[in-house]
Amino acid sequence: MLTHPAQHLRLCPKIMPIAYKLRPTTLTYLALFFLVMALWNGLRFIEVAVFHSVLDEYKIREGSLYLGITGGFWCITGLVIFWGLWSRRVWAWYASFASVIGYGVWFWFDRLVFRIPNVNWSFAMMVTVPFVLIPIIVLLTPGIRRSFKKEMYERKSQI
């Protein structure tokens, strides 16, 4: 007798949909974190595309092209990593680790090179440190590490 609607799929794990595989809650939050960051940078990209003439008129220091390229890059990177984390691809663990560190380094490079004068750096530091450390701590937890040991087709069902 079946007790769960997806229990019959246990007999054939290759056809089991991704939605029925148990995903650690922290991994779900981490994937959603990358989705929000991708949408935030996608909004930046779209705003640069819409308001590029205004940005060029005010002659901002870094230029609208730089803002558009970096917004588009982090949007695409975030969406790819979101998909990789959501589907628990092994490469997504490494990519998310590298992108969190890369985003923090890029933020401070951008802030130190293009933002003059550097006002309120203590607040920026208080935001950046948890923004980088929390995802790294989540990525290094044993449950998350275990989720990325094998590719999806090599894992046994957890239902």
Buried (B, 14 or more C-beta within 10 A) or exposed (E): EEEEEBEEBBEEBEEBEEEBBEBBEBBEEBBEBBBEBBBBBBEBBBBBEEEBEEBEEEEEEEBBEBBBEBBBEBBBBBBBBBBBBBEBBBEBBEBBBEBBEBBBEBBBEBBEEEEEEEEEBEEBEEEBEEBBEBBEEBBEEEEBEEBBEEEBEEBEBEE
